[in-house]
């Protein structure tokens, strides 16, 4: 079981972020990313919302750094740690737009892209962007198939239910032979989508017991990644045993990677917690 980090500053949910993050800078984020790089963490994350309706901000938060711009900078400040979108909303983009932009990121980062995707749930944002909402599930499935057909291919072609293309050159394209595609969500359908079309599942707000039950009911390959988050931020410095117990619970549920959030009060404290968690794991 490996470790990854829900990157501070880049996403701020109400009541779930430290006060210092409110004025956090890209330099401070880079210091944390470099610590993850040095300590052997599997990946760092960045989420996507194009524009959160003001009425939804108190519930979902309003701060979401753009993954492409952010990861482009962090790629230059790190060497090994992978860069995971967590998640891109498929309905907001044409698959070839993702293939070109994030394929370029894969080039820039030396093949460290993980493409986390989801079908989305915020209807108001779909409406603001003029994106279809009611059939986002079938559209998302077709988009994943289109991405698999176009990522890492200079001249991709695809014929699907919602997307079709051929005769285009996408240069640069991803350097990984197979860019990992992980599917996010909180339903059994998201797991089935991940097992059928992707390389991993990164759920949210699903209990470990429910994860274990669903995994036992769905066929997936031996290299399938299951990326689980603890129910609350970990404090491996002051609460090592509780953190260890949480890692054990997630491992028993089927986690291959734990996507940790940490108790921290400054950049230095965050790095101290990263070091303690790495030793604990």
Backbone torsions as a table, in degrees:
resi	resn	phi	psi	omega
1	UNK	NA	125.9	-179.4
2	UNK	-101.9	170.9	-179.6
3	UNK	-114.1	146.3	169.6
4	UNK	-138.7	175.4	-174.1
5	UNK	-130.5	131.8	164.7
6	UNK	-74.1	107.1	-167.7
7	UNK	-66.6	125.2	176.9
8	UNK	-61.6	161.2	174.6
9	UNK	78.1	-41.3	-169.1
10	UNK	-69.6	-28.8	176.1
11	UNK	-136.4	132.1	-180.0
12	UNK	-128.0	105.9	177.4
13	UNK	-90.2	145.1	-177.6
14	UNK	-55.9	126.5	177.0
15	UNK	75.4	4.8	-174.4
16	UNK	-121.9	8.2	179.7
17	UNK	-123.7	156.6	178.1
18	UNK	-78.7	153.8	-176.5
19	UNK	-61.8	-35.9	-177.7
20	UNK	-64.2	-24.4	-179.0
21	UNK	-64.9	-25.8	-176.4
22	UNK	-62.0	-25.3	176.6
23	UNK	-118.4	17.2	-178.3
24	UNK	-64.0	146.9	-176.8
25	UNK	-112.4	166.1	177.3
26	UNK	-64.3	-30.9	176.6
27	UNK	-63.9	-40.4	178.1
28	UNK	-68.6	-39.0	174.7
29	UNK	-61.1	-41.1	179.5
30	UNK	-62.8	-38.5	177.7
31	UNK	-61.7	-40.7	178.0
32	UNK	-67.8	-42.8	178.0
33	UNK	-60.9	-40.2	179.3
34	UNK	-67.1	-34.2	175.1
35	UNK	-65.0	-43.1	175.5
36	UNK	-59.8	-41.1	178.0
37	UNK	-59.4	-48.1	-176.8
38	UNK	-67.7	-35.3	-173.3
39	UNK	-88.9	-3.2	176.5
40	UNK	87.1	18.4	175.6
41	UNK	-64.2	145.5	-174.8
42	UNK	-69.1	-48.5	-178.2
43	UNK	-157.2	163.6	170.2
44	UNK	-117.2	160.9	-171.5
45	UNK	-120.3	158.8	167.4
46	UNK	-150.4	131.3	-176.2
47	UNK	-96.1	171.9	-179.6
48	UNK	-131.2	128.3	156.7
49	UNK	-140.8	130.4	-180.0
50	UNK	-72.5	-47.3	178.6
51	UNK	-157.4	116.5	-179.2
52	UNK	-87.4	123.5	176.1
53	UNK	-54.5	138.9	-176.4
54	UNK	-56.0	-32.6	-179.5
55	UNK	-68.8	-22.5	-178.8
56	UNK	-94.6	-15.1	-174.7
57	UNK	-58.1	-40.0	179.1
58	UNK	-62.6	-23.0	-179.0
59	UNK	-95.8	-43.0	-174.1
60	UNK	-101.2	-12.1	-172.3
61	UNK	84.7	161.6	-176.7
62	UNK	-118.2	-14.7	-175.6
63	UNK	-94.5	113.5	175.4
64	UNK	-140.6	103.2	178.1
65	UNK	-67.1	146.7	-179.8
66	UNK	-69.9	125.3	-175.5
67	UNK	-62.8	-38.7	-174.3
68	UNK	-66.7	-50.1	179.6
69	UNK	-64.0	-42.9	-177.2
70	UNK	-64.8	-48.0	-178.3
71	UNK	-69.4	-29.2	175.7
72	UNK	-60.0	-40.6	177.7
73	UNK	-70.5	-47.1	-176.0
74	UNK	-67.9	-27.0	176.3
75	UNK	-61.0	-35.5	-179.2
76	UNK	-77.2	-14.8	-177.6
77	UNK	-103.5	-1.0	-178.0
78	UNK	-132.3	171.8	-175.9
79	UNK	-123.9	-41.9	-168.3
80	UNK	-118.0	-39.8	-172.5
81	UNK	-60.1	139.0	-178.7
82	UNK	-83.4	161.8	-172.5
83	UNK	-119.6	111.6	-171.7
84	UNK	-115.3	119.9	169.5
85	UNK	-71.2	134.1	-172.1
86	UNK	-143.6	68.7	6.2
87	UNK	-136.1	163.6	166.0
88	UNK	-78.8	138.9	176.5
89	UNK	-88.8	114.9	-171.6
90	UNK	-59.8	-38.5	-175.4
91	UNK	-67.6	-12.5	-179.0
92	UNK	-86.4	-7.3	-171.6
93	UNK	-139.8	148.3	166.6
94	UNK	-74.6	141.0	-179.5
95	UNK	-54.1	-37.0	-179.9
96	UNK	-70.3	-29.1	173.7
97	UNK	-62.4	-44.3	177.0
98	UNK	-64.9	-44.4	-177.5
99	UNK	-60.4	-40.8	-178.3
100	UNK	-73.6	-50.5	-174.2
101	UNK	-69.1	-47.3	-178.3
102	UNK	-82.3	-22.8	168.9
103	UNK	-63.4	-38.9	175.4
104	UNK	-63.9	-40.5	175.7
105	UNK	-60.4	-38.5	178.1
106	UNK	-62.6	-38.2	175.5
107	UNK	-64.4	-49.9	-177.1
108	UNK	-59.2	-38.0	-175.1
109	UNK	-90.1	-1.7	-177.9
110	UNK	73.0	35.5	175.1
111	UNK	83.3	39.6	-176.9
112	UNK	-113.2	12.9	-178.0
113	UNK	-76.2	135.4	162.4
114	UNK	-118.7	123.4	-177.2
115	UNK	-97.2	97.8	173.3
116	UNK	-87.1	130.1	-174.6
117	UNK	-133.4	158.8	175.6
118	UNK	-153.8	166.9	-178.3
119	UNK	-88.8	-14.6	176.2
120	UNK	87.3	155.7	-179.4
121	UNK	-135.9	-8.9	-172.0
122	UNK	-94.0	93.3	-174.3
123	UNK	-59.0	-38.2	-178.1
124	UNK	-60.4	-36.1	179.5
125	UNK	-71.0	-40.8	173.7
126	UNK	-55.8	-46.2	-178.5
127	UNK	-63.5	-41.8	179.2
128	UNK	-60.5	-35.4	-177.2
129	UNK	-91.3	-2.4	-178.5
130	UNK	69.2	29.8	-178.7
131	UNK	-100.6	139.6	178.4
132	UNK	-63.3	139.3	-176.2
133	UNK	-110.1	-45.6	-169.0
134	UNK	-62.9	-32.8	-179.6
135	UNK	-107.3	30.8	-175.9
136	UNK	-65.1	-25.9	178.1
137	UNK	-65.5	-59.1	176.7
138	UNK	-60.2	-36.2	176.6
139	UNK	-64.0	-40.6	178.5
140	UNK	-64.8	-41.0	177.2
141	UNK	-59.3	-44.9	-179.4
142	UNK	-67.1	-35.6	178.7
143	UNK	-64.9	-39.3	178.0
144	UNK	-63.8	-43.1	177.5
145	UNK	-61.5	-40.4	179.5
146	UNK	-66.3	-38.0	177.0
147	UNK	-65.0	-42.4	178.9
148	UNK	-62.1	-32.3	180.0
149	UNK	-80.3	-16.2	-172.6
150	UNK	-116.3	-30.0	176.3
151	UNK	-59.8	137.9	177.0
152	UNK	71.0	11.6	-179.4
153	UNK	-122.2	125.4	-177.8
154	UNK	-71.2	-33.4	177.8
155	UNK	-126.9	77.9	-176.3
156	UNK	-77.3	157.1	172.2
157	UNK	-144.2	146.7	-178.2
158	UNK	-160.0	142.8	175.5
159	UNK	-132.8	109.3	-177.1
160	UNK	-132.7	-168.1	-176.0
161	UNK	-77.6	-28.5	-178.1
162	UNK	-125.1	-17.4	-178.4
163	UNK	-133.4	139.9	173.1
164	UNK	-151.0	141.1	180.0
165	UNK	-162.3	153.7	176.3
166	UNK	-169.6	163.2	175.1
167	UNK	76.0	18.5	179.2
168	UNK	-116.2	146.8	173.1
169	UNK	-104.0	125.0	177.5
170	UNK	-111.0	99.8	-173.6
171	UNK	-139.6	118.1	8.8
172	UNK	-80.4	163.6	173.1
173	UNK	-127.2	171.4	-175.8
174	UNK	-58.0	143.1	-179.9
175	UNK	-88.9	-21.5	174.7
176	UNK	-67.7	138.4	177.6
177	UNK	-63.0	-35.7	176.3
178	UNK	-139.6	102.8	176.3
179	UNK	-67.6	126.5	177.2
180	UNK	-62.0	131.0	174.4
181	UNK	-114.6	116.1	177.7
182	UNK	-109.1	142.7	-178.1
183	UNK	-108.8	129.5	176.2
184	UNK	-96.4	168.2	178.1
185	UNK	149.7	179.8	-179.6
186	UNK	-133.3	20.6	-178.4
187	UNK	-125.7	162.4	175.6
188	UNK	-64.1	-29.3	177.0
189	UNK	-63.0	-36.7	178.0
190	UNK	-64.6	-36.4	176.2
191	UNK	-67.3	-43.2	178.4
192	UNK	-62.0	-41.3	177.8
193	UNK	-60.4	-43.9	-179.9
194	UNK	-63.9	-43.8	-177.5
195	UNK	-69.0	-35.5	-176.9
196	UNK	-80.9	-35.5	-168.6
197	UNK	-120.2	-17.0	-172.0
198	UNK	-119.3	-164.1	-178.2
199	UNK	-118.9	-3.1	-179.0
200	UNK	-173.5	168.3	-177.8
201	UNK	-129.8	131.1	-179.9
202	UNK	-128.6	79.1	-174.7
203	UNK	-77.3	165.5	172.4
204	UNK	-134.9	148.0	176.1
205	UNK	57.5	37.1	174.0
206	UNK	-121.3	128.0	-175.9
207	UNK	-68.6	153.3	177.3
208	UNK	-56.0	-39.2	179.3
209	UNK	-64.0	-41.0	178.2
210	UNK	-66.7	-40.8	176.9
211	UNK	-57.4	-48.0	-178.4
212	UNK	-60.4	-43.5	-179.5
213	UNK	-63.1	-45.6	-179.7
214	UNK	-66.5	-41.5	179.3
215	UNK	-60.5	-36.3	179.9
216	UNK	-68.9	-17.1	-177.2
217	UNK	-101.8	-5.0	-174.0
218	UNK	-121.4	130.9	176.8
219	UNK	-77.5	132.9	176.0
220	UNK	-150.3	159.7	-175.3
221	UNK	-73.1	165.7	-177.7
222	UNK	-66.8	-22.7	-179.7
223	UNK	-97.5	11.3	-178.5
224	UNK	-67.5	127.6	-179.4
225	UNK	-90.1	136.9	174.5
226	UNK	-121.4	111.9	-172.2
227	UNK	-108.8	106.8	-174.7
228	UNK	-112.9	147.5	179.8
229	UNK	-109.6	144.7	175.0
230	UNK	-65.7	159.1	-177.1
231	UNK	-72.0	-19.7	178.0
232	UNK	-150.0	161.4	179.8
233	UNK	-57.8	140.4	-179.3
234	UNK	-88.2	148.0	176.9
235	UNK	-129.0	76.9	-175.1
236	UNK	-70.1	-13.8	176.5
237	UNK	-78.4	-54.3	-176.7
238	UNK	-92.9	-18.3	-177.7
239	UNK	-134.2	58.9	-174.4
240	UNK	-62.0	-42.3	-176.8
241	UNK	-66.9	-42.0	178.0
242	UNK	-63.3	-39.6	177.8
243	UNK	-64.7	-42.6	178.8
244	UNK	-62.7	-41.6	178.6
245	UNK	-62.1	-40.7	179.4
246	UNK	-64.8	-43.0	176.7
247	UNK	-60.0	-41.6	178.9
248	UNK	-63.5	-41.8	179.3
249	UNK	-62.1	-43.9	-179.5
250	UNK	-68.7	-36.3	175.9
251	UNK	-63.3	-42.6	178.2
252	UNK	-65.3	-29.9	178.5
253	UNK	-73.1	-16.6	178.1
254	UNK	119.8	7.3	-178.2
255	UNK	-64.5	132.0	166.9
256	UNK	-96.7	-23.0	175.9
257	UNK	-138.2	134.6	172.4
258	UNK	-100.4	122.6	179.1
259	UNK	-94.5	94.7	-168.9
260	UNK	-87.2	142.4	159.7
261	UNK	-112.2	149.6	-169.8
262	UNK	-125.8	151.4	166.4
263	UNK	-74.3	125.3	178.2
264	UNK	-157.5	149.1	-176.7
265	UNK	-120.5	0.5	178.5
266	UNK	-168.6	172.1	176.1
267	UNK	-61.6	-45.9	-179.0
268	UNK	-61.2	-40.6	179.1
269	UNK	-67.1	-38.5	177.8
270	UNK	-60.7	-44.3	-180.0
271	UNK	-66.5	-37.7	175.2
272	UNK	-60.6	-41.8	178.5
273	UNK	-67.0	-39.2	176.6
274	UNK	-59.7	-42.9	179.2
275	UNK	-64.4	-42.9	-179.3
276	UNK	-66.3	-40.8	-179.7
277	UNK	-67.0	-39.5	178.2
278	UNK	-61.4	-41.9	178.0
279	UNK	-66.2	-39.3	-179.0
280	UNK	-65.3	-42.9	-178.1
281	UNK	-69.4	NA	NA
